[in-house]
Amino acid sequence: MLNDIQLIKQANHTNPYGFLGLQANEKGYLTINCFLPEADAVSVVDEKGKVVAKLEKVDDDGFFSKTTRRKKLFSYRLKVTTGKQETIIHDVFGFSPVLGELDVHLLGEGKNKKPYNKFGAHCIEHDGVEGVSFIVWAPNASHVAVVGDFNNWDGRVHPMRKRIECGAWEIFIPKDATYQEVGPGSVYKFEVKDSNGNLLPLKADPYAIQSQYRPETASVVNGESEHDWLDGKWMEQRQLRNDHKSPISIYEVHLGSWQKDGENFLNYRQIADRLIPYALDMGFTHLQLMPISEYPFDGSWGYQPVGLFAPTARFGSPEDFKYFVDCCHQANLGLLIDWVPGHFPVDEHGLSKFDGTSLYEHEDLRKGFHPDWNTLIYNYGRTEVANFLRASAIHWLDNYHVDGVRVDAVASMLYLDYSREDGEWIPNEHGGNENLEAVKFLQDFNTELYADYPGAFSVAEESTSWPGVSRPVEHGGLGFGYKWNMGWMNDTLGYIGRDPIHRQHHHNEISFGLVYAFDENFVLPLSHDEVVHGKGSILDRMPGDEWQQFANLRAYYGFMWTHPGKKLLFMGCEFGQRAEWNFEQSLDWHLLEHNNHSGVQKLIKDLNQLYKTTPALHQKDCEKDGFTWIDYENASQSIYSYVRYGEPGTNPVLVVCNFTPQVHHNYRIGTPKAGFHKEVFNSDAAIYGGSNVGNVNGASAQPTPWQGFDQSIEVTIPPLATIAFELQG
């Protein structure tokens, strides 16, 4: 017994549940052992409060013990005397396990769809008593204890029970069983020792639903009641709103810098009150939030998360975030979040060497370390890790009703040699550079998402030519709903950044994207990545004087909104922010006092309205028969013309883009349809800050064959402008 006591006091006991609490000795008599460092005296009382036995204080460190004359188990509590205070508490070590056989089985198979309902910290009733359960996976640890403000961060007090079958550690702590009541708001971490008994840095809970506000790094017990969701109508209809044939125009937002209250962040509720009406007024159909999973370093923008299940405390509580999502849906606004399953930071309180081994990451740095970002790569081939990651995304759809996830840095997951030189990576079993484990992980994730959450969708940020990113898994694809069109973004930004006099020599940079535009279900992204790291703002890339810069920007946006593909625009770009994005400060909203900037904002608003209300501009974003070139060969004048089509019975839209400052009068363009062509958009309109050159109401088709069509129209093409005509017939 003395050896057991020492092991308990050293936090090294391999089976604390086999020694603490009510135990039978070799003669069958019941012995009660407890370790309560702050107690002066401890007695055992029965259900009626009658003292059954006074425990002996074995040593000055707070170990109490008593062998009774009883052999039959009985219900009991502990009466603890500390100074002049007496408290009756439940014995932590008198409770049955929390994890059931099915939980253990599913963890081992990696098929628990909702492990977050058990793992982490949960306020529950167990064995008829209210308290908090703590469960964490650390199979190679020799000791795990939950420590927090409720036990003075003492790892000797609440050692956890190891479930050998699956490597999980668990403990149920009744809310009355601690010096300070454990429950909602309690702060905690896990004390972990490796297989050799070496103490590791305290670890935050991988499944924590709530975390402390940085720079603090502990997890927080969340005990908020169930949110009373009012978004039922949206949830019933969202499958139609997120369909490939529906208009999807996404406003990408970094919550910490969209707007601020002086130097302080806005709360999720304040953001709801400001951002949602603004996005609706601008005509966007969806918001996309840069990562809001808890992360330690502001400068990572959330792309190096530690708490994949916790909305960052920078902007409030989990309930505050649910309120934000609910408000989005009640306003008929979809919501996507960035999800980062590609890597994680090396912060010592995070997943790195969680139980003293490379538990979540690959041990071999050639597979487990990102040289670009100094981060660690998940071991997708380990069933428990893959299960954890899938659950970390599904959790946001399940508990927070988000409509989808944009998966960050997919290319870095797919290729074993991503950003590596020869000798720095390990080929797969077939000798190739494909990460087959990551491929299966992504396929499994997408299969689960689309099967279990109707109307939700996934988007891949994938920058290579990997085939079938948005093809269904059953057809050999990765199963994403959409893929960011990074090629389109790079080519067109390169083109529009050139002086107009040089554009004729790079004419195919605009047209090349249509060679592969329907190989995937594409989103056209002008994201945060295009306005950081010295790239400048989108406006600042435009050549020429101020007038030409704004004209170029307006023409480019007109081209983007009439081009096949769903749309994504980063905050600030909608009003032509001049400066490069700075995550530490609010957007330059004061620029809207100037006509050029307010004109761009008005243009985006009108483009979104046109896109949403014109079937030809969205119904066949992802289908080949939704687009036809009229002329993509006029390099000398840098003019492009094309037609967008919707479903049968809808009016086509003819688009003309002029990327030089030259005005063209009586310019003849072939058209597939006779009748009147109504000008429905002109980026050179005066209301946008343009020179107001255009075609008044439009033009009528003439039976003059041109450019392979039986009819044609004569129009005036404004300088540095995109114009669009609805073919009304």
Secondary structure, DSSP 8 states (H G I E B T S, - for coil): -HHHHHHHHTT--S-GGGTSEEEE-TTS-EEEEEE-TT-SEEEEE-TTS-EEEE-EE-STTSEEEEE-S--S----EEEEEETTEEEEE--GGGS--SS-HHHHHHHHHT--S-GGGTSEEEEEEETTEEEEEEEEE-TT-SEEEEEETTTTT-TTTSB-EEETTTTEEEEEEETTSSSS--STT-EEEEEEE-TT--B---B--TT-SEE--TT---EE-----------HHHHHHHHHHTSTTS--EEEEE-TTTSS-BTTB---HHHHHHHHHHHHHHHT-SEEEES--EE-S-GGGTTSS-SEEEEE-GGG--HHHHHHHHHHHHHTT-EEEEEE--S-B---TTSSTTTTSS-SSB-SSHHHHEETTTTEE-B-TTSHHHHHHHHHHHHHHHHHH---EEEETTHHHHHBTTTT--TTSS---TTS-SB-HHHHHHHHHHHHHHHHHSTT-EEEE---S--TTTTS-GGGTS---SEEE-HHHHHHHHHHHTS-HHHHGGGTHHHHGGGGSTTSS-EEEEE-GGGGSTT---HHHHS-SSHHHHHHHHHHHHHHHHHSSSEEEEETTGGGT--S---TTS---GGGGGSHHHHHHHHHHHHHHHHHHH-GGGTTTTT-GGGEEEEEEEETTTTEEEEEE--STTS--EEEEEE-SS--EEEEEEEESS-SEEEEEEETT-GGGTS---S-TTEEE-BS--BTTBSEEEEEEE-TTEEEEEEE--
